[in-house]
Amino acid sequence: MTELLWGDSARVDAEAMAYMAGEDVELDRQLFCFDLRASQAHAYGLQQIGVLQAEEYQALSDALEQLKSAFESGAFVLDRRFEDGHSAIEWYLTETLGDLGAKIHTGRSRNDQVQAAVRLYLQDRLSKLAELNREIASAFLAQAQRGREQLMPGYTHLQAAVPSTVGLWMAAFAEAFIDNLELTQQTCAWLDCCPLGTAAGYGVNLPLERDAVSEQLGFSRLQLNPMYVQNSRGKFEIQALQCIHQSLLDTRRFAWDISLFTNPSFAFVEIPAEFRTGSSIMPNKSNPDLVELMRAAAAVVQGGLMELFSTQSLPSGYHRDLQLTKAPLIRAMEHGLATLRLLPRLVSGLAFHRENMQDAVEPEMLATDLALKKAADGMPFRQAYREVKAQLQHIGASELAGSIKNRISAGACGNLQLSRLRQRLERL
Ligand code: ARG
């Protein structure tokens, strides 16, 4: 390992050091470019208050830019030579700029440095999540439009209940992902605040231009209290994961529907061929592995959330325990996004077996319609219910199409009002 930022390398037990560094450098690869951006902004702030001369700032900023390119091209590898990404930045700057490089850490601590990098990471990933929620909602809307007259059974308790449509089924998920988009935007706004300039959690005896640095980084406000900055480590991560968890809970329900309805006993839906897998032993199999793994993704995020909740049981201020917020956050966020990236193509590629769906709608499923018709004509509903129940086996199939058309209250299958959902999506 390179010389530790805090010296004393010779004294620290190597095994203990490796344990403390943990998988930090590997995780910091996801945060590194954000750390570099925040370092540039910090240097800019130091120049604003005269701690750095203009040429010094320029040299630091250029070197940080070079490091970013080298990291992205693979010429610079963030590996276990370093304790973490922060040490790697300072090492690179001192290697290339000598003493000037070591000025970068004036007035900051790794405690606010890591918070700045994580905050920028969260904003970046949540804006990707927002785009995905939008794409997914659009894919479901298109399928809802196509399937708006396609009959299928509506189930409660997984038992056939009333006639329904593919349109209603698909529009349910369209609306869910519009909600998820709105939640993501609100979450983005909630954590849009700059932690930088608070150092170890108590500020510093320099007149840091925190607002200018925050603006430079594109935040819309400051996270003001330095102690709260440290107390919020993990708190913001939890909120971001809860946000993506919502999308994955809807994904899980949808994946469940698909794995059920592709079962040959239903044979309602076909997954696109490029998303199916074979069996290593049974030549006849075509399996929905992808859909099943997408169903399981919510569990990964839930696991990450549990770990994060546990890290919150601490008194105020920074504690090294908080380093363990990074792994669950990154693992859950990256896995969640990878899952959602596949969803639009899965949704658009579904093929529906029209006949099978239609044939599964039994005349008995018109019972509720018939009882309500009698009730609308003046019969007390309970009497109508009993009369229809006594005649279930005599219900004819002739009124199936009418059943859908007559469901005209807003949102129901005869009146999906997809344009209303489309407008809401466009406004977000
Ligand atoms: N890797 C550390 C973390 O994620 C960086 C901060 C270390 N700060 C400290 N005071 N030891 O928390």
Residues whose N, C-alpha, C, O or C-beta is under 5 A from the ligand:
A	BS01	LIG	D84 R110 N111 V114 L322 Q323
